[in-house]
Amino acid sequence: MFYREAGQFKTSYAADQGLLPIPLDRAFIIAVLIFAFVVLPVIGSDYWLGTIIIPVLIMAIAAMGLNILTGYAGQLSLGTGGFMAAGAYMAFKIATSDALGWLPIPIVVLLGGVCAAAIGLVFGIPSLRIKGFYLAVTTLAAQFFLLWLFIRVPWFVNYSIAGVPTAPPREVFGVLVTGAESPTWARYLFVLTLTVLLTLLAKNLVRSRIGRSWMAIRDMDVAAELIGIRPLQAKLTAFAISSFFCGVAGALWSFAFLNSVEPTAFDVFRSFAVLFMIIIGGLGSILGSFLGAAFITLLPIFLNSAPAALGLNLPTDLITHIEFMVFGALIIFFLIVEPHGLARLWEIAKEKLRQWPFPY
């Protein structure tokens, strides 16, 4: 009875186009943000904040980027890991350079995303002539080429002998948010703030004119061109903005989670993991990016701890193989039973709640 759209009268166009038109939705989001910013840093342990929540938030940013490209624009990409690596390495170069090293770390992370966007723009050019499986192969080539470039050219790691440089410590308002000495709660708040801002940006982008052009290209590119939408502009902006999100996620992964810039953290398996996130979470859904990131991140932890909780002594390699089998089974399940993923299940629950307790 209390979750209703009826009776919520709009008196302006701005109110009619609001992100959260239902008051209960607004109250729920505000409560979640207050809990995330105020309560969780106090009650959360270093293990939960640093090992579970921070990776979920960072991978949700990467999943949003891929969802913009694949879910909204319909352009399949397997190069997410490469674009994440581009953001991480370029953010490291900017943070350690003599000319730009003075910039605040949030600007450095965003500039890493801008560099990744420029690289994504270049690799998005083939999408003007090819699509589907052939475009996926092209982006997969970008994945291998970018990792090869960052490994083979020592300039990207400041000629480090080990080839795995440490992320430099940086402060925000006098508190360390990157580096090995930074407190976990500070890194968590830093990642959470960028996640909230990028989520708001993504949500407004998909509701704007450019977002509608992406969806028109996804549904039928020939018809979209006939009604005046430019495929060149729509596809390249989708690649650029998607790569920007992935680049920011890669920079945060290196600076706020790993504390080092490692090429193995952005291999092809990372690209497939992000693709699994948007398939299970829901294609064309910002919420699905978060649900998929949480599911894919928490599932291995559950599978590793479940045998011990049940008293089973299983070898580690067997648990790893079971993890891959579960991933494959879940992807097949969602593609057949619920192609729109976990986000659609959430929408169904909200529809049931709108009708409760009179479902007729």
C-alpha positions in Angstrom: 0.0 0.0 0.0 2.9 2.4 0.7 4.8 1.7 -2.5 2.7 3.5 -5.0 3.2 5.7 -8.1 -0.5 6.8 -8.1 -1.0 10.0 -6.3 2.6 11.3 -6.9 1.7 14.4 -8.9 4.3 16.2 -11.0 4.1 20.0 -11.4 7.2 20.5 -13.7 9.1 18.8 -16.4 12.1 18.4 -14.1 10.0 16.5 -11.6 8.5 14.3 -14.3 12.1 13.4 -15.5 13.5 12.8 -12.1 15.8 9.9 -11.4 13.7 8.6 -8.5 10.1 9.6 -9.0 8.7 7.4 -6.2 9.4 8.8 -2.7 10.1 5.4 -1.2 12.9 4.9 -3.8 14.4 8.2 -2.9 14.3 7.4 0.8 15.9 4.0 0.1 18.8 5.4 -1.9 19.4 8.1 0.7 19.4 5.5 3.5 21.8 3.3 1.5 24.2 6.3 0.9 24.1 7.3 4.6 24.9 3.7 5.6 27.7 3.4 3.1 29.3 6.8 3.9 28.8 7.0 7.7 28.0 3.6 9.2 30.0 1.1 7.2 33.4 2.8 7.7 32.8 2.6 11.4 31.5 -0.9 11.8 33.3 -2.5 8.8 36.5 -4.5 9.4 39.6 -4.0 7.3 38.9 -7.4 5.7 35.4 -6.5 4.6 36.2 -3.0 3.4 39.5 -3.8 1.7 39.0 -7.3 0.4 35.3 -7.4 -0.5 33.6 -4.0 -0.7 36.4 -2.1 -2.5 36.8 -4.7 -5.3 33.0 -4.8 -5.7 32.8 -1.0 -6.1 35.7 -0.9 -8.6 34.4 -3.8 -10.7 31.0 -2.2 -10.7 32.6 0.9 -12.4 34.2 -1.4 -15.0 30.9 -3.2 -15.5 29.1 0.1 -16.0 31.6 1.0 -18.7 31.1 -2.3 -20.5 27.3 -2.1 -20.0 27.3 1.3 -21.7 29.1 -0.2 -24.7 27.4 -3.6 -24.9 24.2 -3.3 -23.0 23.1 0.2 -24.3 25.0 0.6 -27.6 25.0 -3.1 -28.6 28.8 -3.2 -29.4 30.4 -6.4 -28.1 33.8 -5.9 -26.5 36.3 -8.3 -25.0 39.0 -5.7 -24.4 37.9 -4.4 -21.0 41.0 -5.6 -19.2 43.2 -3.8 -21.7 41.3 -0.5 -21.3 41.6 -0.9 -17.5 45.3 -1.5 -17.9 45.5 1.7 -20.0 43.9 3.7 -17.2 46.1 2.2 -14.5 49.4 2.7 -16.4 48.6 6.2 -17.6 47.4 7.3 -14.1 50.7 5.9 -12.8 52.7 7.9 -15.3 50.8 11.1 -14.5 51.1 10.6 -10.8 54.9 10.1 -11.0 55.7 12.7 -13.7 57.5 15.9 -12.9 55.1 18.1 -14.8 51.8 16.6 -13.5 52.7 14.8 -10.4 51.3 17.7 -8.2 47.8 17.0 -9.4 45.3 15.7 -6.8 44.8 11.9 -6.9 41.1 12.2 -8.0 42.2 14.3 -11.0 45.0 11.8 -11.7 42.5 8.9 -11.7 40.1 10.7 -14.0 43.0 11.7 -16.4 43.9 8.0 -16.5 40.3 7.4 -17.6 40.6 10.1 -20.3 43.7 8.5 -21.7 41.9 5.1 -21.8 39.0 6.9 -23.5 41.4 8.1 -26.3 42.7 4.6 -26.7 39.2 3.2 -26.8 38.3 5.8 -29.5 41.0 4.4 -31.7 40.0 0.8 -31.3 36.4 1.7 -31.7 36.9 2.8 -35.3 36.4 -0.7 -36.7 32.9 -0.8 -35.2 31.9 1.5 -38.1 32.3 -1.4 -40.6 32.1 -4.6 -38.6 29.8 -5.9 -35.8 29.1 -8.9 -33.6 31.7 -11.6 -33.5 34.1 -9.8 -35.7 34.0 -6.7 -33.5 34.6 -8.9 -30.4 37.7 -10.3 -32.1 38.9 -6.8 -32.8 38.6 -5.7 -29.2 40.2 -9.0 -28.1 43.2 -8.0 -30.2 43.2 -4.6 -28.4 43.4 -6.5 -25.1 46.5 -8.5 -26.1 48.1 -5.6 -27.9 47.7 -3.2 -24.9 49.1 -5.6 -22.4 52.0 -6.4 -24.7 52.7 -2.7 -25.0 52.7 -2.0 -21.3 54.9 -5.0 -20.5 57.4 -4.5 -23.3 57.9 -0.7 -23.2 59.7 0.1 -19.9 58.7 3.8 -20.1 55.3 3.0 -18.8 56.8 1.7 -15.5 59.5 4.4 -15.3 62.1 1.9 -16.3 61.5 -0.2 -13.2 63.6 -3.4 -13.1 60.9 -5.5 -11.6 58.3 -4.2 -14.0 55.7 -3.9 -11.3 55.9 -0.4 -9.8 54.3 0.5 -6.5 51.5 3.0 -6.6 52.7 6.3 -5.1 51.1 7.5 -1.8 48.7 10.4 -2.3 46.5 12.4 0.1 43.0 13.9 -0.1 42.3 16.5 2.6 45.4 15.4 4.5 44.5 11.7 4.6 46.3 9.1 2.6 44.0 7.3 0.2 46.6 5.4 -1.9 49.7 3.5 -1.0 50.5 0.7 1.4 50.3 3.0 4.5 46.9 4.4 3.7 44.1 3.3 6.1 41.5 1.0 4.6 38.5 3.2 5.5 40.1 6.2 3.6 40.6 4.1 0.5 37.1 2.8 0.8 35.6 6.3 1.1 37.7 7.5 -1.9 36.5 4.6 -4.1 32.9 5.0 -2.9 32.8 8.7 -3.7 34.1 8.2 -7.2 31.7 5.2 -7.7 28.7 7.4 -6.7 29.7 10.2 -9.0 30.3 7.9 -11.9 27.0 6.1 -11.3 25.2 9.4 -11.4 27.0 10.3 -14.6 26.1 7.0 -16.2 22.5 7.1 -15.1 22.1 10.6 -16.7 24.0 9.7 -19.8 21.7 6.7 -20.7 18.6 9.0 -20.1 20.0 11.7 -22.3 19.9 12.2 -26.1 23.2 10.4 -26.5 21.8 7.4 -24.5 18.8 7.2 -26.7 21.0 7.2 -29.8 23.0 4.3 -28.3 19.8 2.3 -27.8 18.6 3.1 -31.3 21.9 1.9 -32.8 21.6 -1.3 -30.6 18.1 -2.1 -31.7 18.5 -1.5 -35.4 21.4 0.6 -36.7 20.0 1.0 -40.2 16.7 2.4 -38.9 18.5 4.6 -36.5 20.5 6.1 -39.4 17.3 6.7 -41.4 15.8 8.8 -38.6 18.9 11.0 -38.4 21.2 9.3 -35.8 24.8 9.3 -36.9 26.4 5.9 -36.4 29.9 7.3 -36.3 29.2 9.7 -33.5 27.0 7.2 -31.5 29.4 4.3 -31.7 32.6 6.2 -31.1 31.1 8.1 -28.1 30.0 4.7 -26.7 33.5 3.3 -27.0 35.1 6.5 -25.6 32.8 6.7 -22.5 33.0 3.0 -21.9 36.8 3.1 -22.0 36.8 6.1 -19.7 34.8 4.1 -17.1 37.1 1.1 -17.5 40.2 3.3 -17.3 39.0 4.9 -14.0 38.3 1.4 -12.7 41.8 0.2 -13.7 43.4 3.2 -12.0 41.5 2.6 -8.8 42.2 -1.2 -9.0 46.0 -0.4 -9.0 46.0 2.6 -6.6 43.3 1.8 -4.1 43.3 -2.0 -4.1 46.5 -3.7 -5.3 48.9 -0.7 -4.4 50.9 -1.7 -7.5 50.5 -1.6 -11.2 50.5 -5.3 -12.3 49.9 -6.4 -15.9 48.6 -9.8 -14.7 45.7 -8.0 -13.0 44.3 -6.9 -16.3 44.6 -10.1 -18.4 42.0 -11.5 -20.7 40.3 -13.3 -17.7 39.5 -9.9 -16.3 37.8 -9.0 -19.5 35.7 -12.1 -19.4 34.9 -11.6 -15.7 33.5 -8.1 -16.4 31.5 -9.6 -19.3 30.1 -12.2 -17.0 29.1 -9.4 -14.5 26.9 -7.6 -17.0 25.4 -10.9 -18.3 24.4 -12.1 -14.9 23.6 -8.6 -13.5 21.6 -7.5 -16.5 22.5 -6.0 -19.9 21.4 -2.4 -20.3 21.0 -1.8 -16.5 23.1 0.4 -14.2 21.8 -1.5 -11.2 22.7 -4.8 -13.0 26.3 -3.7 -13.1 26.4 -3.5 -9.3 24.5 -6.7 -8.8 26.7 -8.6 -11.2 29.9 -7.2 -9.7 28.8 -8.2 -6.2 27.7 -11.7 -7.4 30.9 -12.4 -9.3 33.1 -11.1 -6.5 31.4 -12.8 -3.7 30.8 -16.2 -5.4 34.4 -17.3 -5.3 34.7 -16.4 -1.7 31.5 -18.4 -0.9 32.8 -21.4 -3.0 36.2 -21.3 -1.2 34.6 -21.2 2.3 31.6 -23.5 1.7 33.5 -26.9 1.6 35.3 -26.1 4.9 32.0 -25.1 6.5 30.4 -28.4 5.4 33.4 -30.4 6.7 34.7 -31.3 3.2 38.4 -31.3 2.5 38.6 -30.5 -1.2 41.8 -29.5 -3.0 42.2 -26.0 -4.1 42.4 -26.8 -7.8 39.1 -28.7 -7.6 37.5 -25.7 -6.0 38.8 -23.5 -8.8 37.4 -25.9 -11.4 34.0 -25.9 -9.6 34.1 -22.1 -9.7 34.4 -22.1 -13.5 31.7 -24.7 -13.8 29.3 -22.6 -11.7 30.1 -19.5 -13.7 29.3 -21.3 -16.9 26.1 -22.8 -15.6 24.9 -19.5 -14.3 25.6 -17.7 -17.6 23.6 -20.4 -19.5 20.8 -20.2 -16.9 20.5 -16.5 -17.1 20.7 -16.4 -20.9 17.9 -19.0 -21.1 15.6 -18.3 -18.1 16.1 -14.6 -17.5 18.2 -12.8 -20.2 17.9 -9.5 -18.3 19.7 -10.9 -15.3 19.4 -10.0 -11.6 18.3 -6.5 -12.4 15.1 -7.9 -13.9 14.4 -10.0 -10.9 14.7 -6.8 -8.8 12.2 -5.1 -11.1 9.8 -8.0 -10.8 10.0 -7.7 -7.0 9.2 -4.0 -7.2 6.2 -4.7 -9.5 4.9 -7.2 -7.0 5.4 -4.7 -4.2 3.4 -2.1 -6.1 0.4 -4.5 -6.2 0.7 -5.8 -2.7 -1.5 -6.6 -0.9 -4.1 -6.5 -3.7 -2.5 -8.3 -6.7 -5.4 -7.9 -9.1 
